[in-house]
C-alpha cells in the first residue's frame, strides 16, 4: 500500500506563479554612486542592501540583508513581517 493511503498524507497543490513585479525603465533607475566598484580598503566605507520576498504558508515573508562590502558575509539584521 502507498504511504498516502495509510497515513492520509497528501501533497500541496500550488497555483502557477505569475510575475508580480516589473522592472522600471533604465532611465528611472537610481544613480550608480559607486560606479559598480565594490572594492573597499576598510570596514564601514560601503554598505549594500537587498530585499526579497518569499512565499510561505502564512503569506509573504520578507528577507532583507545589509552587507558591509569589506566583510565577507552578511551581518545579522532584524527583520519584521
JOHUMO-V372361 format. One record per backbone hydrogen bond with DSSP energy under -1.0 kcal/mol. NH is the residue of the N-H (numbers start at 1). CO is the residue of the C=O. If there is no record, write none. Layout:
nh: {NH	NH}
co: {CO	CO}
//
This chain:
nh: {6	7	8	28	29	33	37	48	50	52	54	56	59	61	63	65	67	69	71}
co: {2	3	4	25	26	31	34	67	65	63	61	59	56	54	52	50	48	46	68}
//
